[in-house]
Each structure stands twice: as structure tokens, then as C-alpha cells.
Amino acid sequence: MAGCYWPFRSFPISSDADDGELADFLAHGGTVRALGRLWRLGPVYADDPTAQRLIRAAPEAGWTVLKRSLGSVYELDLAALRQDGPWPSTKTKRKNRWRERRLAEDGEVRYEYFTGADWTRAQRDAMAEVEANCWLAGLEDGGDTKFQDSDARVVWEKACSDEALAPLLFGSLMWIGTTPVAFTFGVETGDTRYYVANNYDQRFSKFGPGKLLLYADFERAAAENGIARISWGAGDAGYKTEMGAQSGPEILDLLFVRGKALGALIRPLFLRGTKGSD
């Protein structure tokens, strides 16, 4: 099932359509012919409204729903953290200033912030340079880079040409002298920022440029854009929980199978090697 880029791999359903109408639609011969005997939705958050409605309505329409868990998304509740007292803490801020001073021994430390509306080619090249020097570079397949990979990069460059989408994109860069050493990038909607990618140059890892940039990015987003929540994707629990993130909604991969018999046949293959499933 076609959707948008993570984390928006769902699709809209009319708010005035009830579950009975949705089940009728899923059971209609034309729908079944168009979808085939198998169709997939995800990865999608477990609390996604469309996913929840499809899971309820599909069995009534003759579909078996197979679910496999891909982990949980990490979320940072900036509003709650700031209500509990100064965030980052005084101790963390002191440590960050010390890290920044050590990094500044190699050149002036500066930060850049941008949206898709004013994002330059030079900044994208700088982000690709960071990726070339990050941990992904050591992977055999080169890893999932967003800007060093030209095919992935063009997706975001096209988004910048859309007047509605461009302002929703955000990013930041940290420089030491003329060397880009860390970046963040994502999508902002309402009071939430969804981080698509953040990375750092491993040559400077001793003093944590990636964390320094993230703290600066979060503080600025909360103060200037009213951001209350950070949605940070799955994985890398260590530094995310250290910065205050907690486990959020489960991420699901959904397979809709026509009929119970075919569903029972496919279930063990689809669920093989997953942490949790239905």
C-alpha cells in the first residue's frame, strides 16, 4: 500500500466514514481485485489512526491481518522535561561547554540551522561529507545514507521544490573551522519534530559533536518553534535514553492476507525472526 516517507507511511481515511463502510469497501470485488490476495502497510506506528481502523475492519471483510513488531520508536517529551526544571540540566550544560571548548581547539565551532525553503546545495554536500566520515562508512553496503546516496538525496531535493513541503523540512549543521562534523535532519509538523537522520564525523567522536548539536537543536526548536515532542525513530537506545527519551509507540509491519487459510500458511514465513507478533 503506497504511503509517504517514514514516519508517515500511512494514508488518510475520511473522518465521516464509519468502520462498517470501511469493511464494505475492503470486501468489495473491485477493491479485492485491485489489492490482490496480499497487501502490506508499514512500517507504521501502532497508534496510527488508519492502521487501527484497518486492523478492526479488515477481518469483517475477509482479510487476515498479520502483524510483526519492528521495535518501538523513541520519543523525547520536551514539554515535560522543561516543566520539571532546567533542561538540559546545569550539569549537562557545563559538560557540553567543556566538550565544545575541546572541539574548538581544532577550529571555531559554529552552528547552522535551515528549513527546506532555504536549504542550500552546499549544506547538502556538507551533510554528505559527514556521512562519508561517520560509522556508516564502515559498513559493507555503505549503510543507509540520506545525502551521500544520490538516489536518496534527490527525494529530499524534490521536496524542497514543493512550496507546501519545503517549510516542513528542518536541519542543522555543526562545523569546526571549515569541516562539517555533525548534522540533524527531519520533518516538523505541529508541535512535533520527526528526526529522519542525525550523524557525526567519527574523527571527532571523543567529544561528542553529535550530542552537542542535538542538544542545541532541541533547545532552539522548543524556544523558537514551540516544539513539545521529539519523535526519534527506533534503535540507538543508549544515547537517546541518556538525553531523556523514552520508549514510545510500537512500530508495526502489517500484512493483509485474503482468507484465513492463506493467512495461516504465510504467517510463519512473515513472522520469522521478529520480536513480537500476532
PyMOL commands that set and color helices and strands:
alter all, ss='L'
color gray80, all
select helices_A, chain A and resi 19-27+29-35+49-61+78-83+90-106+121-132+135-138+150-160+166-168+202-207+209-225+237-242+260-270
alter helices_A, ss='H'
color red, helices_A
select strands_A, chain A and resi 38-45+63-77+109-115+169-176+179-189+192-200+229-231+246-258
alter strands_A, ss='S'
color yellow, strands_A
deselect
rebuild
show_as cartoon
